[in-house]
Amino acid sequence: MREGTGEEGAVAVAEPRPLRPADIALPDHYDIEVWADKLTAPISMIFSEAGDMFIADAGITDGNGKVLRHTPQGFVVVAEHFRPPVTGLGYYEGDLYVSQRGRVTVVRPDGSKSDILTGLPSFGDHHNNQVVFGQDGKMYFGQGTVTNSGVVGDDNAWLADHPTLHDYPGMIIQLSGDNFSTPDLLTPMSTAHVLTGAFNPFGVPSSAQEVVKAVRTAGGGILRANPDGSELECIAWGLRNPFRIRFDRHNRLLASNHGSDERGSRPIANAPDELHWIRPGVWYGWPDFAGGLPVTFPRFKPDGKSQPQFLLAQHPMLPQPPLCTFTPHSAIMGFDVNEDPRFAPAGQVFIAEFGSQAPMTTGGKPLPHVGHRVSRVDLPSGQSYAFAINRTGLAATATGGGGLERPIDAVFGPDGSLYVVDFGVMKGMEQLLPGTGVIWRIRVW
């Protein structure tokens, strides 16, 4: 989720959303149905050990993030008043873990709440994301970066409210000293320009070989802590926005990561989204690599703009390549790993693709055939395939169809079905229409 889908703004009135499962193409022997509709900003789904379904309302339409539990009478609110956007739900030993902007909050079975982590760097472009638990009893989550590609600039709508905010690394780095000229956005009526360096506040230049120390709450990192929030540490770094992470049956930690956009002082074109295997101590390439390749390659040069150059004078290591890459701006989101051979080969990943936020992230270019689907990934080969996609290949609203709009999570339920959380209809890419969220259920027969 980007800052552009923030918590302010008037709530639009949504027209009824047409829902026609037949508009969605699936492989043979699968069917899809509407399992729940008329939801607002559903962004994350989990199941408890008892099989109870919980979903999170991101809270971006009314400024009130919520947790809802499914009952025979429908969804009921079990906790609310979380700061938007709520980005994910976790579950551990009877407690719910809510990832809200800048903090992680535990909701006990009696409804009481306590913040176990605060002060996370989530007031820029990206946020702290869903908590998951490993076999070691630790909680893990991804923390997104403050900026698109390492430099604060005119694409950062939050700058006036947070003028000193900038990226922090998860490893000690040395800067190349490149600086970027931007109009002085913080001085009203000014015609002056200022220089801004990587990993520095707006208007603060960098110097060659400048050393920037690592922090444990690094943006673009995978963070780990005890269930009570103690002993927080950054275990891996170099991911722009690790939106979802999940352990597979081999105890490998997988992460969906968003590639850089073609915007701001350092735009990067054609950066793919990535599925990674996360290993402690590893650097995954941001801000100088995309899809495992240097951003200095010609393919990453935006039309009519400069070729991106390295921000780091030296790289911590050769970054690990992703397990799988996705079309740029697909916006891969939540995913699950199949363990039931009756549904599909065990170990395949099923991942929701939200779809492009063109034109504001793509240099003005429309990308109508990107995302808006659920894909499956064969990990041994690294190949991805469309699994559930509208027959038109477009978002439902693009053609007046009744299929998928903005898939944002994919979770296997206790019944063996794949539940797909559809965020809803967005107006002008800035405003979500309330009551347009859907949960789809896919079954094999």
Secondary structure by P-SEA (a helix, b strand, c coil): ccccccccccbbbbcbbbbbccccccccccccccccccccccccccccccbbbbbbcccccccccbbbbbccccccccccccccccccccccccbbbbbcccbbbbbcccbbbbbccccccccccccccbbbbccccbbbbbbbbcccccccccccccccccccbbbbbcccccccbbbbbbcccccccccbbbbbcccccccbbbcccbbbbbbccccccccccccccccccccccccccccccccccccbbbbbbbcccccccccccbbbbbcccccccccccccccccccccccccccccccccccccccccccccccccccccccccccbbbbbcccccccccbbbbbbcccccccccccccccccccbbbbbcccccccccccccccccccccccccccccccccccccccbbbbbbcccccccccccccccbbbbbbcc
